[in-house]
Amino acid sequence: MGKRKKNRLSKKQREIFQTLIFFGITIFSIVGLITYLWVYTEIDGTLVAIEIQNSTVNQLSNDIKELTNDIETLSRIDNISIRARNELGMVPAQAESIFVYTNPYQKRSDD
């Protein structure tokens, strides 16, 4: 019977052990919940930043499309000539012909 008493925990030791287990599990649970909330907050912040960046990308893409359309519209020859006439007061140049006559029989002086 002496051996059985040594292997058994006393009632006081058992209560202390159960109390330590309870506080350990409680502290572990609290630390786990705090970690979960921290990770959730970080993920939520990252998702908000990604949404902001996506909306910025969409807005910039739309701006690029609008500017490309404006460039294509403004670079057309008829639009350029209309603006040159109306806004700048320019007139179209008259076509001129230049004739250069050469004498194929004349000797060059450097020969």
QUIVEN-V138839 format. One record per backbone hydrogen bond with DSSP energy under -1.0 kcal/mol. NH is the residue of the N-H (numbers start at 1). CO is the residue of the C=O. Records with the same first field share a line. If there is no record, write none. Layout:
NH = CO  CO
//
This chain:
5 = 1
6 = 2
7 = 3
8 = 4
14 = 10
15 = 11
16 = 12
17 = 13
18 = 14
19 = 15
20 = 16
21 = 17
22 = 18
23 = 19
24 = 20
25 = 21
26 = 22
27 = 23
28 = 24
29 = 25
30 = 26
31 = 27
32 = 28
33 = 29
34 = 30
35 = 31
36 = 32
37 = 33
38 = 34
39 = 35
40 = 36
41 = 37
42 = 38
43 = 39
44 = 40
45 = 41
46 = 42
47 = 43
48 = 44
49 = 45
50 = 46
51 = 47
52 = 48
53 = 49
54 = 50
55 = 51
56 = 52
57 = 53
58 = 54
59 = 55
60 = 56
61 = 57
62 = 58
63 = 59
64 = 60
65 = 61
66 = 62
67 = 63
68 = 64
69 = 65
70 = 66
71 = 67
72 = 68
73 = 69
74 = 70
75 = 71
80 = 76
81 = 77
82 = 78
83 = 79
84 = 80
85 = 81
86 = 82
87 = 83
88 = 83
90 = 84
106 = 103
//
